[in-house]
Amino acid sequence: MSSTLFRTKRVEQSIADTEEPEHALKKSLSALDLTVFGVGVIIGTGIFVLTGTVAKDNAGPAVALAFVVSGIACALAALCYAEFASTLPVAGSAYTFSYASLGELPAWIIGWDLVLEFALGTAVVAVGWSGYIQSLMDNAGWTMPAGLGSREGADAFGFDILAAALVLVLTFVLVLGMKLSARITSVVVAIKVAVVLTVIIAGAFLINADNYDPFIPESQPVDAGGSLQAPLIQLMFGWAPSNFGVMGIFTAASVVFFAFIGFDVVATAAEETRNPQRDMPRGIIGSLIICTTLYVLVSIVVTGMQNYTKLSVDAPLADAFKETGHPWYAGFISFGAAVGLTTVCMILLLGQTRVFFAMSRDGLLPRFFSHVHPRFKTPHRPTILLGVIIAVLAGFTPLTELAALVNIGTLFAFVVVAIGVIILRNTRPDLPRAFRTPWVPVLPVLSVCASLWLMINLPAETWLRFAIWMVAGFAVYFLYGRSHSRLGQQQAEAGRGSGATP
């Protein structure tokens, strides 16, 4: 039984499957498109919200260092993703990588994990987008009916029609094709980056150097508590956590990791890239470098404009400009945040459908969803199904309490991909690798350690919810996926053909 659970799919077979006419996706993306996709999905709620939260509660002006620490952890993972994406340019990202290196059951686990990560991520961002739009409407004197607005903090029954509408519109765009999606993303990312650069340039003239003193505030103990809301590492070792100081920077790094989620989504588009061996590493690493630089600069500017103890936790960038007497910039930033979240939502939805499509093509999910549209060459069936489900989820559910699941799911994928790089280097040293992760196995091991460290700093409650989702995944695999596996069926047929017992 163990041999079937850990059967691996050869890289050559994975690439050959992409050439089947009924499963072939249109190749239209360049390195620039991939970089734009990466920037489009990474720059979102993190830069517009988390900067104020972690500066005020965890790190003070040293929040810039927290972004550096988190960026380094992501960079380690990005190098591993770049090698896999250039070696195995197939839709599915970490799921496909795991199938080639670790085996079918680990691949299913990571695929099931990514389905959760991208679905919740899309819904959370859609709800956040709805909140920004409603804020802009309120400023203009327009008010949404209570039953059709955001569900965050709402007691009565209602439906967030704006969040649901956004998901459905983006679903339609993704069905029409990747090139259209790339064009829309390029325009929106240009607006978003312009807003971020405006914050950096305009804010630099409003910096008060006194606000940087102290740059690393003195450490302050925090009540450890004993509930499931406490970080897992605290419950494991009985540590009394502290805010600020050097440890506060690492705590902040665990929080601002949310701001980096997204570069891994770029790898899901490998199959739709014209020259994936060359362009995938450029898109993944390039987008991460750009976003890390912007994050650090924005955090330096905003903590210099306003004392960290007075920063807003809801809209720190916009409110910092208000407090310095420049409300026009605040409105411009709010507009940019609303526009920017559009691409985040679309690219997360893109990643979700590509993982689902890859799992379906392998037979682990119903093969009905693995056929592409005859005209647009997109996986329209899973796109429509998942779009409708996520639209309903975003419309009815306040999802902020589940947002941490997005984080743990991403970090789990990082761990698996890093381990996969080490294993595939040893089992298939003959594979052509357009990009090679440096210092293997040292760098992948460091990536695993960094991701695990951030994971155990998440609340125990998040781990419990994640475990429940994984148990459900095991049930689906053993009840359906294992018996319908395309690889398993091919191996069984080969065994019968050679006279062997399947």
N, C-alpha and C positions, 0 to 999 in steps of 0.2 A: 504493500500500500504506500509506503514511504517513497518508493521510486516513482509512483504516479504523482504524488503530491509535489515532488521537487523536480519533475521533469522540466528541462529548459528548452526554450524555443531558439533554434539556431538563428544567428543574426542574418544569415543569407536567406532563410525562410521568411523572416519578418519583412525583409526588403522585397522579396519576391511577391508576397501577399499584396503589397501596395500597387503592384502592376496589373492586378486583375481588373478588367474593365468595370465590373459592377461595384468595385471597392476603391477605385482610383480617384484620389482627390486632385483638383487642379493645382498645378505648381505656378504660383504667381508672385511670391514674396521675395524681396531682396534683403540685404543686410540692413539697409536704412529702414525698410518696413519693420523688420524685427526689432531694431533699436527703438523705433517710435512706439511699437506695441509695448515693449518693456517699460519705457518711460511713462506711457499712457496708463499702465495698470499699477505701477509702483507709486507714482505721485498721486495721492488721494487724501483720504481722511487723516492719514498719519501726519503729513506736513501741516495741514490746516488745523488740527486739533491736538494731537499728542504732544507737540512741542510745549504747550502751556501746561498740560497735565503733569508731565514728568519733571519739568523745571520747578513747578510749584510744590510738588509732593515728594520728589525723590532726589534730584540732583542739583537744583539751582542752575546757575549759568553753565555749570559743567555738563549740562544736557548735550552740548556739542560733542563732548567726549563719549557720551553714551551712544550717540549716533555712530561715532567712529568704531566703537567696540562691536555694536550690532552689525555694522557694515562689514567689518572684518570677518565675522562669523558667516555672513551671507556670501562673502567673496570666496571663502573656502569651499562652500557648497557650490557656488557658481562655476568654479573650475572643474568640479566633478561633473556637473550637468553639461558643461561645454564639451567634455570628452565624449560622453555618452551620445549627445545630440549629433555630433559630427561623425561618430562611428555607426550609429543606428538612427538614421533620419526617418523615423516612423512616428505617426501620431500616437499619443498616449503618454509621453513624457516618462515620469518615474515608473509607471506601470509597465511600459514596454521595456525599459532598462532592466527592471527586476526580473521580467520573464526570461530575458537572455542570460542573466547572471546568477540569480538565486533560485529560480524555479517557479512553477505555476502557483502554488499556494501563497508564497510570499508576494508574487505579482498580484494575485487576487486581493490580498490584504491591502497592499498599497493602492490598488485601483479603487477599492471600496472606500479607503480613506480619502482619496482625492475627490471622489464623488461628493462626499460630505463637505470637504474643504471648499470646493468651488461653489457648491449649491448654497451653503450658508454665506460664503463670502459675497456672492452675487446679491443675495437677498438683503444682507446687512447694508451693503453699499447702496442698493436701491432705496432702502428706507432712509438712509442718510441723505441721499439726493433729494428725496421728497421733502425732508425737513428744511434743506437749504432753499428749495423752490418756494415752500410755504413762507419762509422768512422773507424772501424777496417780495412775495405777493403782499404780505402784511405791510411791508415798508411802502408799497405802492397803494395801500388802502383797500386791497382785495383780501377777502377772508374765505377760506375753504369751509364748507359745512362740517360741523364737528364729526359726523359719522363717516366722512370721506377723507379725513386728514390722517396724520401720523398716529400710529397706535402706541407710541412710546408714552407710558404713564397714563394711558387712557383706561377708564374703568368701564365705560359703556361699550356695547357691541358696535363694530364699525369696520370699514374696509379702506385701507390706504390706496386710493385709486391712482394716485400719481406714481407710487412705487410700482404697482402692478403694470400700469401703462408703459412705464419706461422699459421694463423687462420684455413686454410683448413687442414693442417697437424694435428693440434691439434684436430680438429673436428673428423678426422679419428681415432685418438688415443682414444678419448672419446667413440666413437661408439663401439670399440673393448672391452671395459670393464673397470670397476673402478680399478681392481687390477693392470692392466697394467699401468693405469694412476698414481696409487699410487707409483709403482716402479720407473717410470720415474721421478715423483716429488721428491722422496727420493734422487735420484742421483743428481738432479739439485740443490735441497735445500742444500745438503752437500757441493757442490761447492760454492754456494752463501754464506753460513754461514762461510766457510773457508776464503772467501775474506773479509767478515766483520771482522772476528777475526784477520786477517792479518793487516787490517787497525788499529784496536785497539792496538794490541801488538806492531807492528812496529812503528806506529805513536806515541806511548807513549814515545819512546826514542828520539823523535824529538820535544817534547813540549818545548816551550819557555814560562816560567811563566809570562813574561811581557805582553804577548798577552791577558792575562785574566784581565788586568787593563785598564779600569774599567770593572768589570764583568757584571754590569747592566749599560750601557751607559746612560747619562743624556737624559731626555725626549726632543724630538724635535717636534714642531708643524708641521703639514702637511696641505697643502691646501685642504679644505674639498670638494670643487667642488660641482656640483649639478646635474650631469648626472646619468644615470642608472648604470654606472660603480662603483658608490660610494656604500659603504655598506648600507644595508637597514636601520640599526639602525641610521646611520648618517642622512639619509633623514627623518626618523621619528622624531628625536629629535633635528635636526639642530646642532649636536655636531661637533666640529672641532677635528678630530682625531689627534693622535700624534704617532710617532714612538719612539721606545726605552723607557726607563723608565719602571715602573711597568705595565702600560697599554700596552706597546709594547710587553710584554711577553704574554698577553692575545690575542693580535692581532696575534702574531706569532702562538699561540696555535690553532687559527682558521685555519691558513694556513697549519700547519703540521698535522692537522687532516687527510689530504689526505694520509699521510704515514701510517695511521692505518686502512684504509679501507681494509676489507678482512676477519677479524675474523668472521664476521657474515655469510660469505659464508660457513663456516664449518657446520653451522646448516642445510644447504640444503642437506647435505649428510646423515642426520639422518636415513633415511629409508634404507640406504645401509651399516649401521654399525651393527656389530654382537651383541654388547651389548650397545645400545644407552643410556640406563638409567645411566650406569656407565661411559661410555667413552665420551659421548658428553660434559659434563661439563669439563672433563679433557682436551679434545682437544681444546675447545674454550678458557678457562681461561689460560691453559698452553701456548698456542701459543702467547697470548697477553702479558703475563709476559715476555717470552723470548724476544719478539720483542721490548718491551718497554725498557728493560735493554740494549739491543744492541744499540737502538737509542740514549739513554742518553750517553752511553760510547763513541759512535762514535762522537757525537756532542761535547763532552768535548775534545776529542783528536784533532779533526780537527780545532777547534777554538784556541787550544793551539799551533798547528803547524804553523798557519798563522794568522795574525791579521784579525779580522772580516771584516775590511774595504777593504781588498784586496782579499777576498774569491771569487772564481769563482761562478757564478750563474748557469752555465751549467753543470760543472763536478767538484764540490768543492773537493771531496776526491782525485780524480786523479790529479787535478792541484795542490793541496797542496803538494803532494809528488814530483811533478815536481819542484815546487818552492824551495823545500828543497834539491834538487839535487838527487832525487831518481826516475828517469823516468821509471825504470823497474817496480816499484810498480804501476805506473800510468797505464801502459799497462795491467797489471794483473787485476787491478780494473775495467777497461773498459770491459775486457773479462768477468769478473764475473757479471757485470751489464747486459750485453747482455744475458748471460746464465740465470741469475736470472729472467729476465722479461718473459722468456718462461713459467715458472710455474705460474706466476701471470696471464698471459693471459689464460692459460689452466683452472685454477681454477675459474676465473671469468666466462668463457664460461660454465663450469660445473654448476655453480650456476644459470646462466641464463636458461639453459635447464631444470633444476629440477623445477624451479618455473613455467615455461611454462607447463611442464608435469603435475604438480599438478593442475594447473588451468584448463587444458584440461580434466583431470580425473574427476574434479568436474562439467564439462559441461559448464564452463564459457568461454572457448575457444573450438574450434571444437574437438570432441572426437577422431577424426582420429589421433591426436598427442599423445594420452594417451596409445597407445599400445607399448609394449616393444619388442625388438628383440628376436625371439625364441631361438637363440643360446647364444647371449652375455648378455641377460637380461638387456639391456640398453634402454633408450628412444631414439631410433635412429632417429625417424622421426623429432621431434623438434630439435634434435642435428644437423642434416644435414641442415634443413631449416634455423635455426638461424646462423649456421656456414657460410653458403653461403651469407646470407644477411650482416653479420658483416664483412666478407671478402671484399665484394664490398664496404661497408661503409669505411673500413680502407684503401682500395686502392685508393679511389677517394677523400676523404675528409680530410683536415687538421683539426683535432678535438680539438686542444688545447683550443679554445675559448669555447667549450662545456664541458670541463673537470669539471667545477664547478657544473654542473648538477649531476655528479656522487656523489659529496659531499652532496648536498642538499637532494638527493634521499636517501642516506644512513642515514643521520640524521633524516629524516622524519620516516624511518623505526624504528629507535631507539626509537623515541617518542611513536609510536604506540605499540611496543612490551612492553615498560615499563608500559603503561596504561593497556595493556592486562593482565599483571601479576596481577595487583591490582584487576581487574574485575574478573578474573578466580578464584582468591583466595576466593572471596566472593560468586560467583555463584556456584562453584564446589569445596568446601573445602574437599570433600570426595575423590578426585583424588589422587592416589599414586604419590608422587613426590620424585624421587630418589635424586634430588638436590633441595633445597629450597633457594630462594633469601633471604638473611638476612634482618631484619629490614623493612619488608613490613608494611605500604606503604611508609615509609620515604625514603628508598633507591631508589625505582622506581621514586618517585617524584623528587628527586635530579637528577636522570638520565634525566628525561624530561626537567628540567630546564637547565641542562648543554647542552643538545642537541639543545634546542631552542636558547640559548645564542650564540652558534656557528652558527646556521642558520641565525640569524639576522645580523651577521657580514659578511655574504656573499653579493655580489653585488646585487642591485635591479634588474639588468638585468637577473640574474640567476633565481630570483623568477618569473619574467615575463615568461621566457621560460618554467619553471616548471609548471606554471599555464596553459599555452597553451597545454602542454602534458597531463595534468590532465583533461582538458576540452574534449580533444579527447578521453580519457579513459572513461569518463562518456557517451559519445556518443556510443562507442562500447558496453558498458555494457547494456544500455537501448535498443539498437537495436538488440543485440544478446544474451549477457550473461544472462540477467535476465530471458528470456523466455526459455533458454536451460539449466538452472541450474539443475543439477542432484538432489540436495537437494530439490529444489522447486517441481520437478516432483514427488519425493518420498512423499512429504507432500501432494501433490494434490491427489495422488493415495490413500494414507491413509485416506484422507478426504472423497473420494468417497466410499471407502470400509466401512466406518462407517456411511455413509448416510449424512455426513456433506456437506455443500456447500463449494467448493474450493475457 
